[in-house]
Amino acid sequence: MGIERDAGQRRLSPGPLLDVRGRLAEAGWAGTEVRAYDRSRVAAPRWRIKEWDYYCVLADGDDGPFGLALTVADNSYMGLLGVSWLDLAGRADTTENAMIPFPLGRLRLPASADAGDVVLDRRGMRLEFRHERGARRLIVRHPGFAGGRGLSGEVVLTSPGAERMVVAIPFPGDEGAFYYNQKIPGLTAAGTITVGGREHTFDPASAFGVFDWGRGVWTYDNTWFWASASGRHEGRPFGFTVGHGFGDTAAGSENMLLLDGVAHKLDRVRFHLPHGTYDGAPWRFSSNDGRFEMGFKPILDRAADVNALVLRSTQHQVFGRFTGHVTLDDGARLEVRELLGFAEKVRNRW
């Protein structure tokens, strides 16, 4: 027996993302990229446009878990290239950013999550996000990473299917603001990253990634919650992405499961954070329909607080393991055990 969906959640129809006035043409969700983004159609001032590509790849290695996160962001009055190495076994991380003042669209991030390469080099840090034969190749070269230890290598991410979490959502009180987001968990990862002369192998049997593609016009002060994890369930590629705080999600929440590359839409998911700590006690997740019930045991809080006068970003991205159960669209229940992923709380004033 299938799951009955919330009538308020609306599937997006194909067409342009923005109407002739440069405003969101339709709010809702989809399992593929059905709406076409065109930066030139945005009606808001160009300094309000925010665009980013973010990849996080986590692996269960022989010596414990580790991971890599890469970011390219053009937030109009501030851009960045970001590299994070996550030594989860040692409960340590190193993050380095190359800031780019006032890019205002000059980074030319692609209008689609499925086409267009990103190749950028700033202050000795080079990032390449390339599409090739249904896969995504991530290339990083950063000789000066961690005081000259260096970080370099390539990781290829492959999706078992074309489906993903897609939402087009407005912001209350601002008709010109919108967020078009695609998140693709459950990507199998293969490659090698060398850090300080030591090679770390991403084995597709135990290494998985998530891609976060965001384009939009945001309001100034926002707090969001996001969690994602990927792995295998009885040998089948599995992942999820859940979150809220990204605008008015009445027509399309950001909550989805993917199994074998097939999307299973969830309704509302609530984050229950521990009091007074981010990584000192477990988190809990619950859902209004019982389809996502999860505990989360933290390993590491990758915390950051960037304060530049009127701009500020306070981040707590906590890596750890999820245990609980989920329910697919057909009513089948899956037990989740020790799935490696992250949960975060981020406040941006931008």
BAVO-654961 format. One record per residue: y, x, z of N, C-alpha, C in turn; residue in three letters. Coordinates in steps of 0.1 Angstrom, whole numbers, padded with zeros to 4 digits, always signed. Layout:
BEGIN
YXZYXZYXZALA/...
% end
This chain:
BEGIN
-0012+0009+0000+0000+0000+0000+0012+0009+0000MET/+0022+0006-0009+0034+0014-0010+0044+0011+0001GLY/+0054+0020+0002+0065+0019+0011+0076+0010+0005ILE/+0081+0001+0013+0093-0007+0009+0106+0000+0012GLU/+0114+0002+0001+0126+0010+0003+0138+0002+0009ARG/+0147+0009+0015+0159+0003+0020+0167-0001+0008ASP/+0171-0014+0008+0178-0020-0004+0192-0013-0006ALA/+0197-0006+0004+0210+0000+0003+0209+0013-0005GLY/+0197+0019-0006+0195+0032-0013+0194+0028-0028GLN/+0203+0034-0036+0203+0031-0050+0200+0043-0059ARG/+0191+0040-0069+0188+0051-0079+0199+0053-0089ARG/+0202+0065-0091+0212+0068-0101+0207+0065-0115LEU/+0216+0060-0124+0213+0059-0138+0219+0071-0146SER/+0213+0073-0158+0218+0085-0166+0233+0083-0170PRO/+0240+0094-0172+0254+0093-0177+0262+0104-0170GLY/+0275+0105-0173+0284+0114-0167+0285+0112-0152PRO/+0287+0122-0145+0289+0121-0130+0302+0114-0127LEU/+0313+0118-0135+0326+0113-0132+0331+0103-0143LEU/+0339+0093-0139+0344+0084-0148+0357+0089-0155ASP/+0364+0081-0163+0375+0086-0171+0387+0090-0161VAL/+0387+0085-0149+0397+0088-0139+0394+0101-0131ARG/+0382+0106-0134+0378+0118-0127+0372+0116-0113GLY/+0368+0103-0111+0362+0099-0099+0347+0096-0100ARG/+0339+0096-0089+0325+0094-0090+0322+0081-0097LEU/+0314+0082-0108+0311+0070-0115+0301+0061-0108ALA/+0291+0067-0101+0281+0059-0094+0276+0067-0082GLU/+0273+0061-0071+0268+0067-0059+0253+0063-0058ALA/+0245+0073-0054+0231+0070-0052+0223+0083-0052GLY/+0210+0081-0055+0200+0092-0054+0191+0092-0067TRP/+0185+0103-0069+0175+0104-0080+0165+0115-0078ALA/+0155+0116-0086+0145+0126-0084+0146+0137-0095GLY/+0156+0135-0104+0159+0145-0114+0174+0145-0116THR/+0179+0155-0124+0193+0156-0127+0197+0146-0138GLU/+0200+0134-0134+0203+0124-0143+0218+0123-0147VAL/+0227+0127-0138+0241+0127-0140+0246+0141-0145ARG/+0255+0141-0154+0260+0153-0160+0274+0157-0153ALA/+0274+0169-0147+0287+0174-0141+0295+0181-0151TYR/+0308+0178-0151+0318+0185-0159+0330+0188-0151ASP/+0332+0201-0148+0343+0205-0139+0357+0201-0145ARG/+0358+0201-0158+0371+0198-0164+0375+0183-0162SER/+0365+0174-0158+0368+0160-0156+0373+0157-0142ARG/+0372+0167-0133+0376+0164-0119+0391+0162-0119VAL/+0394+0150-0112+0408+0147-0111+0416+0154-0100ALA/+0409+0158-0090+0415+0164-0078+0421+0178-0082ALA/+0431+0183-0075+0436+0197-0077+0424+0207-0077PRO/+0425+0217-0086+0414+0226-0088+0411+0234-0075ARG/+0421+0235-0066+0418+0243-0054+0410+0235-0044TRP/+0407+0222-0047+0398+0215-0038+0384+0215-0043ARG/+0381+0220-0054+0367+0219-0060+0359+0230-0053ILE/+0347+0226-0050+0337+0236-0043+0324+0236-0051LYS/+0319+0248-0054+0307+0249-0062+0299+0261-0056GLU/+0286+0258-0054+0277+0269-0049+0263+0268-0054TRP/+0256+0280-0055+0242+0281-0057+0237+0289-0045ASP/+0227+0284-0038+0221+0290-0026+0206+0290-0027TYR/+0200+0302-0025+0185+0303-0024+0181+0309-0011TYR/+0171+0303-0005+0164+0309+0007+0149+0309+0005CYS/+0144+0321+0006+0130+0324+0004+0123+0329+0016VAL/+0113+0323+0021+0106+0327+0034+0092+0330+0031LEU/+0087+0340+0038+0073+0344+0036+0066+0347+0049ALA/+0053+0344+0050+0045+0347+0061+0037+0360+0057ASP/+0043+0372+0061+0037+0384+0057+0026+0389+0067GLY/+0019+0400+0064+0009+0405+0073+0014+0409+0086ASP/+0027+0414+0086+0033+0419+0098+0043+0408+0104ASP/+0041+0396+0100+0050+0385+0105+0059+0380+0095GLY/+0066+0369+0098+0075+0362+0088+0088+0370+0085PRO/+0092+0369+0073+0105+0375+0069+0111+0366+0058PHE/+0123+0369+0054+0130+0361+0043+0142+0367+0037GLY/+0146+0361+0027+0158+0365+0019+0167+0353+0016LEU/+0180+0354+0018+0189+0343+0014+0200+0349+0005ALA/+0203+0342-0006+0213+0347-0016+0223+0336-0019LEU/+0235+0339-0019+0246+0328-0021+0256+0333-0031THR/+0259+0324-0040+0271+0326-0048+0279+0313-0047VAL/+0292+0314-0042+0300+0303-0040+0314+0305-0046ALA/+0319+0294-0052+0333+0294-0057+0339+0282-0051ASP/+0346+0284-0039+0352+0273-0032+0367+0273-0035ASN/+0371+0277-0047+0384+0277-0053+0394+0286-0046SER/+0398+0284-0034+0407+0294-0028+0399+0305-0021TYR/+0386+0304-0020+0378+0315-0015+0364+0315-0021MET/+0359+0326-0026+0346+0327-0031+0338+0338-0024GLY/+0325+0338-0026+0318+0349-0020+0304+0351-0027LEU/+0299+0363-0026+0286+0367-0029+0280+0370-0015LEU/+0268+0364-0012+0262+0367+0001+0248+0371+0000GLY/+0244+0380+0009+0230+0385+0010+0226+0385+0024VAL/+0215+0379+0028+0209+0379+0041+0195+0384+0041SER/+0192+0393+0049+0178+0397+0051+0173+0392+0065TRP/+0162+0385+0065+0158+0379+0078+0145+0385+0082LEU/+0146+0393+0093+0134+0399+0100+0130+0389+0111ASP/+0122+0379+0107+0119+0369+0117+0109+0374+0127LEU/+0100+0383+0123+0091+0389+0133+0098+0397+0144ALA/+0109+0403+0140+0117+0411+0149+0129+0403+0155GLY/+0130+0390+0151+0141+0381+0156+0154+0387+0153ARG/+0156+0392+0141+0169+0398+0137+0173+0395+0123ALA/+0186+0395+0120+0190+0393+0106+0202+0402+0103ASP/+0204+0404+0091+0216+0411+0086+0222+0403+0074THR/+0234+0400+0075+0241+0392+0065+0254+0400+0061THR/+0255+0401+0048+0267+0408+0043+0273+0400+0031GLU/+0286+0398+0031+0293+0390+0021+0304+0398+0014ASN/+0305+0396+0001+0316+0402-0007+0326+0390-0010ALA/+0337+0390-0003+0346+0379-0005+0355+0380-0018MET/+0358+0369-0024+0366+0369-0036+0377+0359-0034ILE/+0390+0364-0033+0401+0355-0030+0405+0347-0043PRO/+0407+0334-0041+0412+0325-0051+0405+0326-0064PHE/+0392+0324-0065+0385+0324-0078+0388+0312-0086PRO/+0391+0300-0080+0396+0288-0087+0388+0285-0100LEU/+0374+0287-0099+0366+0284-0111+0363+0296-0119GLY/+0368+0307-0117+0366+0319-0125+0352+0324-0125ARG/+0344+0321-0114+0330+0325-0113+0321+0318-0123LEU/+0326+0307-0129+0320+0299-0140+0305+0296-0136ARG/+0304+0290-0124+0290+0285-0121+0285+0274-0130LEU/+0273+0274-0133+0267+0265-0143+0270+0250-0139PRO/+0271+0242-0150+0273+0227-0148+0260+0220-0145ALA/+0249+0227-0147+0235+0222-0145+0227+0231-0135SER/+0218+0224-0127+0209+0232-0119+0198+0238-0127ALA/+0196+0233-0139+0184+0237-0148+0188+0246-0159ASP/+0200+0250-0161+0204+0258-0172+0216+0266-0168ALA/+0218+0278-0175+0229+0286-0172+0226+0297-0162GLY/+0229+0309-0165+0227+0320-0156+0239+0324-0148ASP/+0237+0329-0136+0248+0335-0128+0246+0350-0127VAL/+0255+0357-0131+0255+0372-0130+0268+0377-0125VAL/+0269+0382-0113+0281+0387-0107+0280+0400-0100LEU/+0290+0408-0100+0290+0421-0094+0303+0423-0086ASP/+0303+0424-0073+0315+0426-0065+0312+0436-0054ARG/+0321+0446-0054+0321+0456-0043+0307+0462-0041ARG/+0300+0465-0052+0287+0472-0051+0276+0462-0049GLY/+0278+0449-0048+0268+0439-0046+0266+0432-0059MET/+0254+0432-0065+0251+0425-0077+0240+0415-0075ARG/+0244+0402-0079+0234+0391-0079+0232+0385-0092LEU/+0220+0382-0096+0217+0376-0108+0207+0364-0105GLU/+0211+0352-0110+0202+0341-0109+0199+0337-0124PHE/+0187+0339-0128+0184+0337-0143+0173+0327-0144ARG/+0174+0319-0155+0164+0309-0158+0155+0315-0169HIS/+0142+0313-0168+0133+0318-0178+0119+0311-0177GLU/+0116+0304-0188+0103+0297-0190+0099+0289-0178ARG/+0108+0280-0174+0105+0271-0163+0105+0278-0149GLY/+0110+0290-0148+0111+0297-0135+0125+0301-0133ALA/+0128+0306-0121+0141+0311-0117+0139+0325-0112ARG/+0145+0335-0118+0144+0349-0114+0157+0353-0106ARG/+0155+0357-0094+0165+0362-0085+0165+0377-0085LEU/+0176+0383-0088+0177+0398-0088+0189+0402-0079ILE/+0186+0411-0070+0197+0416-0061+0197+0431-0061VAL/+0209+0437-0061+0211+0451-0060+0223+0453-0050ARG/+0220+0459-0039+0230+0461-0029+0228+0474-0022HIS/+0231+0486-0028+0228+0499-0023+0235+0501-0009PRO/+0246+0495-0006+0253+0497+0006+0249+0488+0017GLY/+0239+0480+0015+0234+0470+0025+0230+0477+0038PHE/+0235+0471+0049+0231+0476+0063+0235+0491+0065ALA/+0247+0494+0062+0252+0508+0064+0245+0518+0055GLY/+0242+0514+0043+0236+0523+0033+0221+0523+0033GLY/+0214+0515+0041+0199+0514+0040+0195+0509+0026ARG/+0203+0499+0021+0201+0494+0008+0191+0482+0007GLY/+0193+0473-0002+0185+0462-0004+0184+0459-0019LEU/+0173+0458-0025+0171+0456-0039+0158+0450-0042SER/+0157+0443-0054+0144+0438-0058+0146+0425-0066GLY/+0135+0419-0069+0134+0406-0077+0124+0397-0071GLU/+0127+0384-0072+0118+0374-0068+0118+0363-0078VAL/+0107+0358-0082+0106+0347-0092+0101+0335-0085VAL/+0109+0324-0087+0106+0311-0081+0101+0301-0091LEU/+0090+0295-0088+0084+0285-0098+0082+0272-0091THR/+0086+0261-0098+0084+0248-0092+0071+0241-0098SER/+0064+0234-0090+0052+0227-0095+0055+0215-0104PRO/+0068+0211-0104+0072+0199-0112+0087+0199-0113GLY/+0092+0189-0120+0106+0188-0123+0114+0180-0113ALA/+0107+0173-0104+0114+0165-0095+0120+0173-0083GLU/+0131+0167-0077+0138+0173-0066+0147+0162-0059ARG/+0154+0166-0049+0163+0157-0042+0177+0158-0049MET/+0182+0147-0054+0195+0146-0061+0203+0135-0055VAL/+0215+0137-0051+0224+0127-0046+0238+0129-0052VAL/+0245+0118-0054+0259+0117-0058+0265+0108-0048ALA/+0274+0113-0040+0279+0106-0028+0294+0107-0027ILE/+0301+0097-0023+0316+0097-0020+0319+0101-0006PRO/+0332+0103-0003+0336+0106+0010+0345+0094+0014PHE/+0344+0089+0026+0352+0077+0030+0367+0081+0031PRO/+0375+0072+0026+0390+0074+0027+0396+0083+0016GLY/+0388+0088+0007+0393+0097-0003+0386+0094-0016ASP/+0392+0087-0025+0386+0082-0038+0383+0094-0047GLU/+0390+0105-0046+0388+0116-0055+0378+0126-0050GLY/+0373+0124-0038+0363+0133-0032+0349+0128-0035ALA/+0340+0138-0038+0326+0135-0040+0317+0147-0038PHE/+0304+0145-0037+0295+0156-0036+0283+0153-0045TYR/+0280+0162-0054+0268+0161-0063+0259+0173-0059TYR/+0247+0169-0053+0239+0179-0047+0224+0178-0052ASN/+0218+0189-0055+0204+0190-0058+0198+0200-0049GLN/+0187+0196-0042+0179+0205-0034+0165+0205-0039LYS/+0159+0217-0041+0145+0218-0046+0137+0227-0036ILE/+0130+0221-0027+0121+0228-0019+0107+0230-0025PRO/+0098+0237-0019+0085+0238-0024+0083+0248-0036GLY/+0093+0257-0038+0092+0266-0049+0083+0278-0045LEU/+0073+0281-0052+0064+0293-0049+0072+0305-0053THR/+0070+0316-0045+0078+0328-0047+0069+0340-0049ALA/+0072+0349-0059+0065+0361-0062+0075+0372-0065ALA/+0073+0383-0058+0082+0395-0061+0082+0404-0049GLY/+0091+0414-0050+0092+0425-0040+0107+0427-0037THR/+0110+0428-0025+0123+0432-0020+0122+0445-0012ILE/+0130+0455-0015+0129+0468-0008+0142+0468+0001THR/+0140+0470+0014+0150+0472+0024+0149+0485+0031VAL/+0159+0493+0030+0158+0506+0037+0146+0514+0033GLY/+0141+0514+0021+0130+0521+0016+0116+0515+0018GLY/+0116+0503+0025+0104+0497+0028+0102+0484+0019ARG/+0091+0483+0012+0088+0472+0003+0083+0460+0011GLU/+0088+0448+0007+0083+0436+0013+0079+0427+0002HIS/+0066+0423+0002+0060+0415-0009+0060+0400-0006THR/+0066+0393-0016+0065+0378-0015+0053+0374-0023PHE/+0043+0370-0016+0030+0365-0022+0031+0350-0024ASP/+0028+0345-0037+0029+0331-0039+0020+0322-0031PRO/+0010+0329-0025+0001+0321-0016+0007+0318-0002ALA/+0018+0326+0001+0024+0324+0015+0039+0325+0015SER/+0045+0325+0003+0060+0327+0002+0065+0315-0006ALA/+0076+0309-0001+0081+0297-0007+0097+0297-0006PHE/+0103+0290-0015+0118+0290-0015+0123+0276-0016GLY/+0136+0275-0013+0144+0263-0016+0157+0267-0023VAL/+0161+0258-0033+0173+0260-0040+0183+0249-0037PHE/+0195+0253-0033+0205+0243-0030+0217+0245-0039ASP/+0219+0235-0048+0229+0235-0058+0239+0224-0055TRP/+0252+0228-0052+0262+0219-0048+0275+0220-0057GLY/+0280+0208-0061+0293+0207-0068+0300+0196-0063ARG/+0313+0197-0060+0321+0186-0055+0335+0189-0051GLY/+0341+0178-0046+0355+0179-0040+0353+0173-0026VAL/+0356+0182-0016+0353+0179-0002+0366+0175+0005TRP/+0365+0167+0016+0375+0166+0025+0376+0178+0034THR/+0387+0179+0042+0390+0192+0049+0380+0196+0060TYR/+0377+0186+0068+0369+0189+0081+0356+0182+0080ASP/+0345+0190+0079+0331+0184+0078+0321+0191+0087ASN/+0312+0183+0093+0301+0188+0100+0288+0183+0094THR/+0279+0192+0089+0266+0187+0084+0254+0193+0091TRP/+0243+0186+0089+0230+0190+0095+0221+0190+0083PHE/+0213+0201+0082+0203+0202+0071+0191+0210+0076TRP/+0179+0205+0072+0167+0212+0075+0158+0212+0063ALA/+0150+0222+0061+0141+0223+0050+0130+0233+0053SER/+0118+0230+0048+0106+0238+0050+0097+0237+0038ALA/+0090+0247+0034+0081+0247+0023+0068+0254+0026SER/+0058+0251+0019+0045+0257+0021+0034+0250+0013GLY/+0022+0249+0018+0011+0242+0012+0005+0233+0022ARG/+0001+0221+0017-0007+0212+0025-0020+0210+0018HIS/-0031+0215+0024-0044+0215+0019-0044+0220+0005GLU/-0037+0232+0003-0037+0239-0010-0027+0234-0020GLY/-0020+0223-0017-0010+0217-0026+0004+0221-0022ARG/+0013+0225-0032+0026+0228-0029+0034+0216-0022PRO/+0040+0219-0011+0046+0209-0003+0060+0214+0003PHE/+0069+0205+0004+0082+0209+0010+0090+0196+0013GLY/+0100+0198+0021+0109+0187+0024+0123+0192+0026PHE/+0133+0183+0024+0147+0185+0027+0152+0173+0034THR/+0159+0174+0045+0165+0163+0052+0178+0167+0057VAL/+0187+0158+0058+0201+0161+0063+0210+0149+0063GLY/+0222+0152+0069+0233+0142+0068+0246+0149+0072HIS/+0257+0142+0070+0270+0147+0072+0277+0152+0059GLY/+0271+0149+0048+0276+0154+0035+0285+0144+0028PHE/+0290+0134+0035+0297+0123+0029+0291+0110+0033GLY/+0295+0099+0025+0289+0086+0028+0276+0084+0021ASP/+0265+0085+0028+0252+0085+0022+0246+0071+0023THR/+0254+0060+0023+0248+0047+0024+0240+0044+0011ALA/+0244+0049+0000+0237+0046-0013+0226+0056-0016ALA/+0226+0068-0009+0216+0078-0012+0216+0088-0001GLY/+0206+0088+0008+0204+0098+0018+0198+0111+0012SER/+0200+0122+0019+0195+0135+0014+0181+0138+0019GLU/+0173+0128+0021+0160+0130+0027+0149+0128+0017ASN/+0140+0138+0016+0130+0137+0006+0118+0146+0009MET/+0106+0142+0006+0094+0150+0006+0091+0154-0009LEU/+0085+0165-0011+0079+0168-0024+0065+0174-0022LEU/+0056+0168-0029+0042+0172-0029+0037+0173-0044LEU/+0032+0185-0047+0028+0188-0061+0040+0185-0071ASP/+0052+0188-0066+0064+0186-0075+0068+0172-0077GLY/+0062+0162-0069+0065+0148-0070+0074+0144-0058VAL/+0085+0137-0061+0094+0133-0050+0090+0120-0043ALA/+0091+0120-0030+0089+0109-0021+0101+0107-0013HIS/+0109+0096-0016+0122+0094-0010+0121+0088+0004LYS/+0128+0094+0013+0129+0090+0027+0142+0082+0030LEU/+0143+0075+0040+0155+0067+0044+0164+0076+0053ASP/+0164+0072+0066+0173+0079+0075+0165+0088+0084ARG/+0170+0101+0086+0164+0110+0095+0175+0115+0105VAL/+0171+0115+0118+0180+0119+0129+0176+0132+0134ARG/+0186+0141+0137+0184+0154+0143+0187+0153+0158PHE/+0177+0158+0166+0179+0158+0180+0179+0173+0185HIS/+0191+0178+0187+0193+0192+0190+0192+0194+0205LEU/+0187+0206+0210+0186+0208+0224+0200+0210+0230PRO/+0202+0207+0242+0215+0207+0249+0218+0222+0252HIS/+0230+0226+0248+0235+0239+0252+0229+0251+0246GLY/+0220+0250+0236+0214+0261+0229+0210+0257+0215THR/+0209+0266+0206+0204+0264+0193+0190+0269+0191TYR/+0187+0280+0197+0173+0286+0195+0166+0288+0208ASP/+0171+0283+0219+0164+0285+0232+0155+0274+0236GLY/+0154+0263+0228+0145+0252+0231+0142+0245+0218ALA/+0131+0237+0217+0127+0230+0205+0137+0219+0201PRO/+0138+0217+0188+0145+0206+0182+0135+0195+0179TRP/+0140+0183+0177+0132+0171+0173+0138+0163+0162ARG/+0130+0158+0153+0135+0150+0142+0128+0136+0143PHE/+0135+0125+0141+0129+0112+0140+0135+0104+0128SER/+0128+0094+0124+0133+0086+0113+0133+0071+0116SER/+0141+0063+0110+0142+0049+0113+0130+0041+0108ASN/+0122+0047+0099+0110+0040+0095+0097+0047+0099ASP/+0098+0058+0107+0086+0065+0111+0079+0074+0101GLY/+0086+0076+0090+0080+0084+0079+0082+0099+0081ARG/+0091+0103+0090+0094+0117+0092+0096+0119+0107PHE/+0085+0124+0114+0085+0127+0128+0081+0141+0130GLU/+0090+0149+0135+0088+0164+0135+0093+0171+0147MET/+0086+0181+0152+0092+0190+0162+0095+0203+0155GLY/+0104+0211+0160+0108+0224+0154+0109+0234+0165PHE/+0102+0245+0164+0102+0256+0174+0110+0267+0168LYS/+0122+0270+0174+0130+0281+0168+0125+0295+0170PRO/+0128+0303+0160+0125+0318+0161+0138+0325+0162ILE/+0148+0322+0153+0160+0330+0152+0172+0321+0148LEU/+0183+0323+0155+0196+0316+0151+0204+0326+0143ASP/+0206+0323+0130+0215+0331+0122+0229+0325+0123ARG/+0236+0330+0133+0249+0324+0137+0260+0332+0130ALA/+0271+0324+0126+0282+0330+0120+0295+0322+0123ALA/+0306+0328+0125+0319+0321+0128+0329+0329+0120ASP/+0333+0323+0109+0343+0329+0100+0356+0322+0102VAL/+0367+0329+0107+0379+0322+0110+0391+0329+0103ASN/+0397+0322+0093+0407+0328+0085+0419+0318+0085ALA/+0426+0318+0096+0438+0309+0097+0434+0294+0095LEU/+0438+0288+0084+0434+0273+0083+0420+0271+0078VAL/+0413+0282+0075+0399+0281+0070+0390+0286+0081LEU/+0380+0278+0084+0370+0282+0094+0356+0276+0091ARG/+0346+0285+0093+0332+0280+0091+0324+0285+0103SER/+0318+0275+0110+0310+0278+0122+0296+0274+0118THR/+0286+0283+0118+0273+0281+0113+0262+0285+0123GLN/+0252+0276+0124+0240+0279+0132+0228+0275+0123HIS/+0223+0285+0116+0211+0283+0108+0199+0289+0115GLN/+0191+0280+0120+0180+0284+0129+0167+0283+0122VAL/+0160+0295+0121+0147+0296+0115+0136+0294+0125PHE/+0125+0288+0120+0114+0285+0129+0103+0278+0122GLY/+0095+0270+0130+0083+0263+0124+0083+0249+0128ARG/+0079+0241+0118+0079+0226+0120+0064+0221+0122PHE/+0063+0212+0131+0050+0206+0134+0052+0191+0136THR/+0044+0183+0129+0046+0168+0130+0038+0161+0119GLY/+0044+0150+0115+0037+0142+0104+0048+0135+0095HIS/+0044+0133+0082+0052+0126+0073+0044+0116+0066VAL/+0050+0106+0059+0043+0096+0052+0049+0095+0038THR/+0040+0096+0028+0043+0095+0014+0047+0081+0010LEU/+0052+0080-0003+0055+0067-0008+0043+0057-0009ASP/+0031+0062-0010+0020+0054-0011+0014+0050+0002ASP/+0020+0055+0013+0015+0052+0027+0006+0063+0032GLY/+0003+0073+0025-0006+0083+0030+0002+0092+0040ALA/-0005+0095+0051+0001+0103+0061-0004+0117+0060ARG/+0005+0127+0061+0002+0141+0061+0006+0147+0074LEU/-0003+0155+0080-0001+0163+0092+0005+0176+0088GLU/+0016+0180+0094+0023+0193+0092+0021+0202+0104VAL/+0017+0214+0101+0014+0223+0112+0020+0237+0110ARG/+0030+0241+0118+0035+0254+0118+0042+0258+0105GLU/+0048+0249+0099+0054+0251+0085+0067+0259+0087LEU/+0069+0270+0080+0080+0279+0082+0092+0273+0074LEU/+0104+0273+0081+0116+0267+0075+0128+0270+0084GLY/+0138+0261+0082+0150+0263+0090+0157+0249+0092PHE/+0165+0249+0102+0174+0237+0105+0187+0242+0109ALA/+0198+0236+0105+0211+0241+0107+0221+0230+0110GLU/+0232+0235+0117+0244+0227+0120+0255+0236+0115LYS/+0264+0230+0106+0275+0238+0101+0287+0229+0101VAL/+0298+0235+0106+0311+0228+0106+0320+0237+0097ARG/+0326+0231+0087+0336+0237+0078+0349+0230+0079ASN/+0360+0238+0080+0373+0233+0078+0379+0241+0067ARG/+0378+0235+0055+0381+0242+0042+0388+0233+0032TRP/
% end
